[in-house]
Every structure is written in C-alpha cells, then in structure tokens.
Amino acid sequence: MSIQRIKGREIEGRIAGLYRAGMEDFVTEAVEMLDLDFDGIAGDVHGGPTRRTGGREPWYKRGTEIRNERQLSLLAIDELQATAEVLGIPEVKPEWIGGNVLVEGIPNFTHLPPRTLLFFESGLTLKVDGDNHPCRAAGRGIVRHVEGREDIARGFVSAAKNRRGIVAWVEKPGRVTVGDGFRAQIPEQWIYP
Amino acid sequence: MSIQRIKGREIEGRIAGLYRAGMEDFVTEAVEMLDLDFDGIAGDVHGGPTRRTGGREPWYKRGTEIRNERQLSLLAIDELQATAEVLGIPEVKPEWIGGNVLVEGIPNFTHLPPRTLLFFESGLTLKVDGDNHPCRAAGRGIVRHVEGREDIARGFVSAAKNRRGIVAWVEKPGRVTVGDGFRAQIPEQWIYP
C-alpha cells in the first residue's frame, strides 16, 4: 500500500476572546470565562449531547436528532479580518456570527483537520469536528451591524469560504478564561486514495 | 492560500458480520443484528456517552473520563486476511480482537478519514473517529486461539499496522442486520500545511 501518511505535530495558540449565546438566538456576547462540560456551554443554544439537523445535513429530514458535534464555534482573529477585508468593512465581530472562542497564534486555523485535539491550560480538551461552512444566516448577523449592506448576507458565504473557523465538542470538561494558552495536537494525516 | 482541497466522494459497502461484547471483556461474539442508540451497543463494554482513558491517551492520567468516540470497532475482511498472512496463520477472527462490525467492499478501509459518515439502510449513521491502532491486548486475543504462537501478542502490533480498522460512534440510532448495505460519505480532505 502506497498511501502517504503525514506526521502529526503540535502548535501553540491563545484564547483572545470568549462568547456565549442564550437559548433564543445564535448571536453571542463576550464573557471573561466559560465553564464547559460534556454538553458544551450550559444554557447555550448549541449545547447538549444531541442536536437537531438543518440545512447543513441535506441527507436528513430537517429536525432529525443526531449526536452534537457542533457544540462550539471557534474563530481566528486573522481569518475574521481577512473576511472583513473581502467584504470591504472594518471588522467582523465574533459575536455577530455566533462565535464562542476567538483564537490567535494558529496559522490557517480553519484547516485544522478533523480529530485535532485542543488542550487548554485549565484541563479542558476540545475535539475538532472540522471546518465550519459559512451560511447566509451568519451573513445576516453581520448585516444587522453594517448599515446599507444587505448584500453581505449572501456575500459572506464566499468571503468567509475556508476561513469561517471550526466546530468542536467537549472531550474533557474544564473552565477557560480569556488569555489562556492552548496546544493544538494535529493528528497524522493522509488523503484517502 | 494554496492549500489543496480534495473533493469528497461516496463508496458503497456491505455488512459481512456483527459482533458484541459483554461488560467483562473486549472479546466479542457473533450476532445477527445490533440495535444501536446514542450510547453505542447497550450493555457492551465499549458503550456509553463517555469512557475512561488508557494507554492510548498518554496525555491523560489513566482512568480520566472523556467523551466516548470509540463506541464501535469496525474491521474489513481483506485487511484481517492480510494481517493473518503476515502472521502466518489461517485467519484472524473479528471476535478475537473485539470487532463489532465486519465490512466488505470498501478498499483501504482503515484509511477512511476522520469525519466520514457511514449511512446504513436501516437509518443508522455512524461517524468515523479515525483509524484504530493495534495493541498487544488485541494480539493476546489472537494468541488464545493459535497454539504455540505467543509471539503474536507483540507481532500483531506491526502486522496490523494501518489495517486494524476504524473506531466510530453513533451519530443517529438505528438497527443493523448482517447483509445490510451502507454508503461511506468521505468528506473533503486536505493536509494541514
């Protein structure tokens, strides 16, 4: 068998911001710390051991209960800034598009592969499901804050392509605080032939 | 950004065998069908929403409770046969090494990437955590059935390298029966730069 396997490695990053939602809306607000258990963020619209499917899973009837691999949305400072530049606006705030964790220090953050583990100083571990895909609902979250730019609802989908961050779930509970460091443990990779 | 992304695709396979363990041992026995819920196989040693860590996770203290991404062990007929040939024995039975699902029809089965979805005819969906790593405990499971070959406990680790199947969890509950077909939906892939 000639499948080339690329060794794993570790990269260090830092938490630049933390945010949480309520139960009504995906929009988040800034907080100083988050307590995460196996359900994700308690009382958050994206928390829980299972979730209901939507347009992202066209192979299921809408509303199907599946195991929740999207407890948390993680975003990178440099990728948000690149998205804002493409849209021609000063900034895209993590809160506007439902981010929970804003990170810095990991290049090509959205490309962290599935199965990557994120170990935080506190003992929390997040496991990466994979890259998140930009949708118009998130684009509309930006439109609310940028006057006269209704085009962003649709424009966000292409502007944020391959830079909309990742989704993850809690592998091991713990508390995180803004400023905490973490290690991304990238697994061995290969391309299925 | 110049990260090459390889398109996803679908491959069809078939269930050639089903097996379950009790609560005492990882060794499994053949069954005709399995009912799987969000905890995996009810009453199976590897079931449950969380599990305790062991030697596979040297970054945790042994016995740490983490989310269970290893509810099921899936094996491929051709890979088991290749392992048996390297060991110089007639066969390696799935039961001996704790397999739960034996599949056929998916080439390079162990290389199905993390985040692959397996859709079964019944409505069950399994989500692939990734490749399983051969260990001496599984090797000892083979030794019990092959007289005078204590060397296999250690030899299995290299003989089964990159062909020890995958581990997965239940994304959507359902029942499976021997002979059922399934589709492997392989996601877009890339190598983190």
Interface residues (C-beta under 8 A of the other chain):
Chain A: M1 I3 R5 I6 F38 P49 T50 W59 Y60 T64 E65 I66 R67 E69 P107 N108 H111 L112 P113 P114 R115 F119 T125 K127 D129 G130 N162 W169 V170 E171 K172 Q185 I186 P187 Q189 W190 I191 Y192 P193
Chain B: M1 I3 R5 I6 F38 P49 T50 W59 Y60 T64 E65 I66 R67 E69 P107 N108 H111 L112 P113 P114 R115 F119 T125 K127 D129 G130 N162 W169 V170 E171 K172 Q185 I186 P187 Q189 W190 I191 Y192 P193
